[in-house]
Amino acid sequence: MKKFLCICFSATMQRTITFESLKLENVNRSKKYRLDASGKALNSARVLAQLEKDCATAFAPLGKKDYKDFLELAVEDGIKMQYLQIPGKTRECWTLLDSQAATTTELVVGEPAIQRLPDFIKNEEKLISTEIPKMIKEADAVLLAGSRPSGWSQNIYPQIAKEAQAQGKIFLADYIGDDLINTLKVSTPTIIKINDQEFCKTYNLQYPIEEEKLKEAIISQSRQLGNIIIITRGVKSTFASKNGEFVECPSEKVKALNTTACGDSFNSGFIYEYTNTGDFESALKKGTWCAARNAERECPGSII
């Protein structure tokens, strides 16, 4: 069995609330409600656990005030957890589902403040130098996804990527902006997976962008880096390139219930298939399949 490590610095208590019809400036009464341990890489870990039991471990910093609740939710979903306690509470996100309009509205609450206390800084340094390398050693592939909350150093994502490369692990980077740019200064992720808007923002391209120009940019970057770049585009086909060879993978049309975590589910399917088989195009299809199944379900990051 291949082992996967999913690293998430933006863990989330995800509250999903379903309404028959959602109207602004009105009292809205829900018909369903659920609470899940979430965050981009946590969602990916849940899907990986559904693809193959016990194949994935997730790491996340969790608030001291509610980490036990988070762990309980994760265990219920079969997610094996490693964690670091941080001050305060784990952040919250709210997903509002409108059944009649078939829409998904996500409300992301601001990141919890992390005070730069001496003991916390020490924890961060130990995490980078000792704990995460140990976790990486036990994995065949590493997935690092989501934003870096304020309070964490700008070096932490690049250092994790560099460590994964040094240990010869498949590394999927699903983050953007300065964190991705700084990562590329010290290492090359095996896989970069972001959406078209994020890609344009990171590489200073005008958005929206013409498809041909987007293809050219993906091919150019993939050839230059010698890696895989995958650009998801919502309901449109996925653009991808491996070492400069371009592939387009059609999306699957479904009746969507909750589109939250479709990208995270794609990550799971892709890295699972690619790590197990090395087949690039088959992995794109597996990722697309997982994203479609997730869209059909209320739970963010679920294919069953």
N, C-alpha and C positions, 0 to 999 in steps of 0.2 A: 504494500500500500504506500502510495506517495503521501508525504506529509506537507501541509500548508500552514504558514504563519501569516495571519492577517493583523496588521498593525493599524490601530485607529487612535489618533490623538484627539479626536472630536467625538467621543462617545456621547450617546444621546438617549434620554428617556423619550421614546417616540409614542405620542398619543394620537391614535387614529380614530376620528369621530365621523360617523356616517349619518347624513341627513337625507330625508326624502327630498327636500328642496332647501337650498341655502340662499337666504336673502339678506343683503346688507341692510343695516339700520332697522332690523327687526329682531324679535325674540325667536331664536331657532332652537328647537328641541330635537335632540339626536334620537336616532332609532338603534344605533349600535355604538359601541366604544371598546377600544382595546389599547393595551399598553405593552410595548415591546422594548427589549434591549436593542439599541440601534446605533447608528453611525455607519458611515460608508463601509469600512472594512468589517464591522460587526455584521452588517447585512450580508456581505460576501461570505463570511464564515458560516452563517446560518445556511446559506444555499449549498456551500461545500459540504456541510454536515448532512444535508439532505441528499446530495449526490452520492456520498459514501460516508457512512457512519465513522466517527472518530478520526477523520482524515485532517481536520482543521483545528487549530488553536488560535484564539484571538488574544491580543494584548491591547489594553486600554488604560489610561489614567482615569480613575473614578473618584468622584467627590466623597470625602469622608462621611458626609452626612447621609448619604443614600446608597453607598456602594453595595450594601447587603441586598437591597431591593433589586439593584441592577443584576447582581450575580444570580439571584434567584430566578429572574426572568431568563437569563442566558442559559442556565442549567435546564430549565423547562424546554428550551428549544434545542437541546443537545449541543450547545456551544461550550467547548472547553476554554476556560478563561485563565489568563495571567493578567495581573493588574498592579497598578501603583496608586496608592491613595494620594489625592491632592486636596488642598483646602476647599471647603464649601461643598456645593452640590454639583452633580453631573448636570450638564446643560439639558434643556428640553426643546423638543420640536413638536409642533402640532400639525397634523394632516387632516384637512377637512374634505370629506367626500360628498359630493352632491349627486345623489342617485338619478334624479331626473335629467340633469344636464350632463351627467357622466363626466364631471370635471374633478380634478385634484388640485387643491390649494394647500401649499405647505407654508407654515409659519415657523421660521427659525429664530429662536430666542437667542440673544447675544451670548457670547461665550462667557463662562464664569471667570471672574478675576482670579488670577493666580498670583499671590503675593510672593515676591522674590526673597523669601526668607532663607537664611544660611543653610538650614537643614534641608530645605527643598532643593536648593541649588546643588547640594551634595548628592541628593537623590538623583537629580538629573544627570550629573556627571557619572555616577555609578551605573545608571541605566544605559548610557551610551557606551561606556567602556567595558562593562561586565555583563549585565543582565541580557540586553538585547543580542549581543554576539552569541551568548549561550543558546538563546531561543532560535536564532538563525541556524546554528549548527545542527539542531534537531530537525530542520525542515528541508524539503527538496525545493520548495518555491516560497517566495516571500511577496506579499501584497501590502503596499503602503498606500493608503487612500484617505482623502479628506483634507480639510484645511488644518493648518498649524495654529492652535489658539495662541493668543497673546500671552506672553510670559515664558514660552518655550524659546530657546535660543534658535537663531537662524541656521545654526550648523546641524541641528538634530536630524533633519531629513537627509541632507547630503551625507552625513556620517553613516546613517543606516544603509543608504544605497551603496556607499563605498564598501561597507562591511559585507553586505550581501554579495557584491561583485568579487571581493577578495576571497570569499569562501566558495565561489563558483556556483552560487545559487541563481536560479531563475528569479528575476526581480521585476514585478509589475508596479509601475508608478502611476497613480491616478491622483495627481495634484498639479497645481498650476502656478503661474507667476514666478516670483522670485525664488520660491522653494524649488521649482523645477529647473530654473536657469542656474541656480547655485549647485544643484545636484549634477547638472551636466558639466560643470567645471571640474568635478573630481571623479565622476564615474559615468558610465552609460547604462541606464536601465535596459534590461532585456526587452521590456515592453513598456511603451508609454501609451496610456489609454485616457483620452479626454474627449470632450465633445467639441463640435466645430467652433462654437463661440469661444470656448476656453483656449483652443488652439490658436485662434486669431489674436486673442488678447495676449497670450504668452509670446507670440512671435511678431507682434506689432503689425498685424495684417488688418485691413479694413473688414468690418463685419456689418451686414452680411457680405459674403464673398461668392463670386461665381464658382460653379462647381469645377470647371477646368483649372482655375487658378488654385483652388483648394487641393485638387489632385496633384498638381505640379509641386506645391509646397510640401505636401506629405511625402511624395517620392523623393524630393530633394533632401529633406531632413533625414529620412530613413536611410538613404544611400550614404549621406555624410556621417551619420552616427553608426551605421552598420547594425541596426537593430530593427525592432518592429514598432511601428506607430499605428495606432488604431484611433479613428475618429468616428464616434457615434453621432448621429444626426436626428435624434428623436424617432419619428415614424418613417423617416427616409432611410435609404440603404446606408450601410456602414462602409466607410472608406478605410482601407488599410494598406500598408506597404511593409514588406520584409526585405531589408537590404536593397531598397529601391525598386522592388518588383511590386506593382500595384495590383490589388484585389478589391473588388466591390462585392459586398455580401448583402443581398436583399433582406429587408426586415420582414417580419411575419405580422400580418394584419390580424388583430384580435379585438374582441370587445373588452376594452380596458375598464378595470374596476378601480385600481390604484396604481398610478405610474411611478410612485415613489420607489426608489431603489432599483429601477430597471437597469441603470448603468452598473450598479453594484452587482446585480445578478449576472449581467453580461460578463463582468470580470471573473466571476466564479466559474462560469461555464468555460470561458476561454482558457484560463490558467489551469483548470483541471484537465481539460482535454490536451492542451499543449504540453503540459508536464508529463502526462501519461503516454502520449503518442508521438509528440514532436511534429504533428501534422498541422500546419498553419491554417489551411482552409477549413479543415474539419473543426478546428478550435473556434474559428469565427462562426461557424454554423451552430456549434454547441452554445456559444455565448449568446447568439441571437435567440436560440430556443429558450434558454433560461430567462432572458429578458422578457420574452413574450409570456411565459408562464407566470412570471412575477406580476405582470400587468393585470392578469386575470384574478389576482388574489388580494385580499385586504391587508394581509401582513406584509410589511416592507421587507424585502429580501426573503422570498419564499417561492418555492416551485411546487409545493404539494399542499 
